[in-house]
Amino acid sequence: MTQWKVDKLVPGGHGMCRLDGGGVGFVRGAAPGDLVHVKQIKRRSGYQRAESWALVEAGPGRVEPGCALHGRCGGCDWMHLELSMQREAKVKLLTEALVRTGGFDAERLPRIELVSAGPAEGYRCRAQLQVDAKGRLGFFSAGTHDLVEVDGCLVCDPRLSQMISELQALAKQGLFRGFSRLELRVADRDPERLLRASVRERGRDRRRKHREVRSDQLEASLKQLGIAWVLEGSVADAELCQGWRIADELYLSVPPAAFAQVNPEVNRSLIGAVVEGARRRAAARFLDLYCGAGNFSFPLAAAGLSGVGIEISDAAITAAKSHRPRVEALLGRELDLEFHAGDVEPALSQLPRRDFDLILLDPPRAGAKASLSFVVQSEAHWLCMCSCDPVTLARDLRELVHSGFELEQLTAYDMFPHTHHVAALAWLRRVAR
């Protein structure tokens, strides 16, 4: 009988085991200290992976998951771990990424604090349901495209969980055949509940498919439930905005086609840290790269800074420009704030002014590689980088440090409780050219 002892958690959320005779093995869904009986092994060059296993002895941080679908649904891969262990492991994963990928000396890293805000359940304001060929709704099983049907979700805002239940009832009437994906959002301002639906066809066939799937019965059912809905790629997809509170009485207006953070409470903590950090560093003019609909730009401008936001999503920038007069009316003054739509590199080359003392980067998971050359050549004294991927963050920080910046402060944020994902906020100071 093959038994493995789980040593620690690694990027991707798996448990890692050091095997007799050398080499390592990986176990999905394991906890540190677990002893597992491995029934089926997939061998790869340099490592092995447990395809099927049974728990022999539980590690000290293992708990009974609160969701009956844990282990089948691919969403919450760390729900079997105590919350304190999850958070400790996230700091370790961030540290290891900085050492292994970033080349940092662990002893010289700034102390990494982890910030949590709000509950560990019911926190998500966005969820994505998959739709199979029969029109059934659910989440994918881990590492597969196998559908796991759900009637609610423990980590979703209760309003979102209720939407899932209501939409499942419509799915049983066959109303979602022809769709591929449903994105659900709940917000602080109307439309409070929104559904963004994607069809299977792409390109020229999509408009025809839009006409086919817009049944009168579906329209009437969603209206009766009080759920606004748009089709991906439609005019409303870029224009129908929801509002989220991001600071005090300040709201952010975001259309379905644009990105919105999944955890509003932690997002507000992040925003507060960015604004306070800019104040402490006496920043006056900022450049917000990958700015979205103004998640950081508006609070910074409201705090008295002037700035420019750049974002590839036309829908996000259109929403930001439309929302600006509302923010100015709330504050009773004009904002010295511009927004530009476009890919980062060409948009940066067209900036008339480059006298920024703070550059903020909030890139997608792939990182900020495309903008680092501009950042290094700029006059900015301070950099603030927000990331949801420790490995790409470490890669980008390595290049910035090699180019004359010093990592001054690093904070982890538990944006995604019960998963291995973690957000981080890094502050860097220019020390050389």
JOMOSUL-V728065 format. One record per pair of residues at least 4 apart in sequence whose C-alpha atoms are under 7 Angstrom apart, sorted by the first residue. I is the first residue (numbers start at 1). J is the second residue. Records with the same first field share a line. If there is no record, write none. Layout:
BEGIN
I->J / J
END
This chain:
BEGIN
2->37 / 38
3->35 / 36 / 37 / 38
4->17 / 35 / 36 / 37
5->17 / 33 / 34 / 35 / 36
6->15 / 16 / 17 / 31 / 32 / 33 / 34 / 35
7->16 / 17 / 18 / 32 / 33
8->15 / 16 / 32
9->13 / 14 / 15 / 16 / 32 / 89
10->14 / 15 / 16 / 93
11->93
12->420
13->420
14->26 / 27 / 28 / 29 / 30
15->26 / 27 / 28 / 30 / 31 / 32
16->24 / 25 / 26 / 27
17->24 / 25 / 26
18->22 / 23 / 24 / 25
19->23 / 24 / 25
23->46 / 47
24->47 / 48
25->47 / 48 / 49
26->48 / 49 / 50
27->49 / 50
29->77
30->34
31->59 / 61 / 62 / 81
32->59
33->58 / 59 / 60
34->57 / 58 / 59
35->55 / 56 / 57 / 58
36->53 / 54 / 55 / 56 / 57
37->53 / 54 / 55 / 56
38->50 / 52 / 53 / 54
39->52 / 53
40->50 / 51 / 52 / 53
41->48 / 49 / 50 / 51
42->48 / 49 / 50 / 51
43->47 / 48 / 49
44->48
58->62
61->81 / 82 / 85
62->80 / 81 / 82
63->80 / 81 / 82
64->80
65->70 / 79 / 80
67->154
69->73
72->141 / 142
73->139 / 140 / 141 / 142 / 148
74->140 / 141 / 142
76->418 / 419
77->418 / 419 / 420
78->418 / 419 / 420
79->418 / 419
81->85 / 86
82->86
83->87
84->88
85->89
86->90
87->91
88->92
89->93
90->94 / 420 / 422
91->95 / 112 / 114 / 412
92->96
93->97
94->98 / 390
95->99
96->100
97->101 / 102 / 390 / 391 / 394
98->102 / 103 / 104 / 394
99->103 / 104 / 105 / 106
101->391 / 394 / 395
102->394 / 395 / 397 / 398
103->398
105->109
110->408 / 409 / 410
112->410 / 411 / 412
113->411 / 412
114->411 / 412 / 413 / 414
115->412 / 413 / 414
116->266 / 413 / 414
117->265 / 266
118->265
119->123
120->417
121->154 / 155 / 156
122->154 / 155 / 156 / 157 / 158
123->155 / 156 / 157 / 263
124->155 / 156 / 157 / 262 / 263
125->156 / 157 / 160 / 185 / 186 / 187 / 262 / 263
126->184 / 185 / 186 / 262
127->183 / 184 / 185
128->181 / 182 / 183 / 184
129->137 / 138 / 139 / 181 / 182 / 183
130->137 / 138 / 139 / 180 / 181 / 182
131->135 / 136 / 137 / 138 / 179 / 180 / 181
132->136 / 137 / 180
133->177
134->177
135->171 / 174 / 176 / 177
136->171
137->149 / 168 / 171
138->147 / 148 / 149 / 150
139->147 / 148 / 149
140->144 / 145 / 146 / 147 / 148
141->145 / 146 / 147 / 148
151->164 / 165 / 168
152->161 / 162 / 164 / 165
153->161
156->160 / 161
157->161
158->162
159->163 / 186
160->164 / 185 / 186
161->165
162->166
163->167
164->168
165->169
166->170
167->171
168->172
169->173
170->174 / 175
171->175 / 176
175->218
178->199 / 200 / 213
179->197 / 198 / 199 / 200
180->198 / 199 / 200
181->197 / 198
182->195 / 196 / 197 / 198
183->195 / 196 / 197
184->194 / 195 / 196
185->193 / 194 / 195
186->192 / 193 / 194
187->192 / 193 / 242 / 243 / 244
188->192 / 243 / 244 / 245
189->242 / 243 / 244
190->242 / 243
191->228 / 242
193->227 / 228
194->227 / 228 / 229
195->227 / 228 / 229 / 230
196->229 / 230 / 231 / 232 / 256
197->230 / 231 / 232
198->231 / 232
201->205 / 206 / 209
202->206
205->209
206->210
207->211
208->212
209->213
210->214
214->218 / 219
215->219
216->220
217->221
218->222
219->223
220->224
221->225
222->226 / 227 / 228
223->227 / 228
230->236 / 237
231->237
232->237
233->237
235->239
236->240
237->255 / 256 / 257
238->255 / 256 / 257 / 315
239->255
240->255
241->253 / 254 / 255 / 256
242->253 / 254 / 255
243->251 / 252 / 253 / 254
244->251 / 252 / 253
245->249 / 250 / 251 / 252
246->250 / 251 / 252 / 268
247->268
252->295
253->293 / 319 / 323
254->258 / 260 / 293 / 316 / 319
255->315 / 316 / 319
257->315
258->313 / 315 / 316
259->292
261->267
263->267 / 415
264->268
265->269
266->270 / 415
267->271
268->272
269->273
270->274
271->275 / 296
272->276
273->277
274->278
275->279 / 299 / 300
276->280
277->281
278->282 / 283
279->283
283->357 / 358
284->305 / 306 / 357
285->305 / 306 / 307 / 356 / 357 / 358
286->306 / 307 / 308 / 356 / 357 / 358 / 359
287->307 / 308 / 309 / 356 / 358 / 359 / 360
288->297 / 308 / 309 / 310 / 359 / 360 / 361
289->309 / 310 / 311 / 360 / 361 / 362
290->310 / 311 / 361 / 362 / 363
291->295 / 297 / 309 / 310 / 311 / 362
292->311 / 316 / 317
293->316 / 317 / 319 / 320
294->298 / 320
296->300
297->301 / 309
298->302
299->303
300->304 / 305
301->305 / 306 / 335 / 337
306->336 / 337
307->336 / 337 / 338
308->337 / 338 / 339
309->338 / 339 / 340
310->339 / 340 / 341 / 342 / 344
311->317 / 340 / 341 / 342 / 343
312->341 / 342 / 343 / 344
313->317 / 341
314->318 / 341
315->319
316->320
317->321 / 339 / 340 / 341
318->322
319->323
320->324
321->339
323->327
324->328
325->329
326->330
327->331
328->332 / 333 / 334 / 335
329->333
342->347
343->347
344->348 / 371
345->349 / 370 / 371
346->350
347->351
355->379
356->379 / 380
357->379 / 380 / 381 / 382
358->380 / 381 / 382 / 383
359->380 / 382 / 383 / 384
360->383 / 384 / 385
361->384 / 385 / 386
362->385 / 386 / 387
363->367 / 368 / 387
365->388 / 389
366->392
367->392 / 393
368->372 / 396
369->396
371->375
372->376
373->377
374->378
376->403
381->429 / 430
382->428 / 429 / 430
383->427 / 428 / 429
384->426 / 427 / 428
385->425 / 426 / 427
386->424 / 425 / 426
387->393 / 423 / 424 / 425
388->422 / 423 / 424
389->393 / 423
390->394
391->395
392->396
393->397
394->398
395->399
396->400
397->401
398->402
399->403
400->404 / 405
401->405 / 406
403->433
404->430 / 431 / 432 / 433
405->428 / 429 / 430 / 431 / 432
406->428 / 429 / 430 / 431
407->427 / 428 / 429
408->427 / 428 / 429
409->426 / 427
410->424 / 425 / 426 / 427
411->424 / 425 / 426
412->422 / 423 / 424 / 425
413->422 / 423 / 424
414->422 / 423
415->422 / 423
416->421 / 422
END
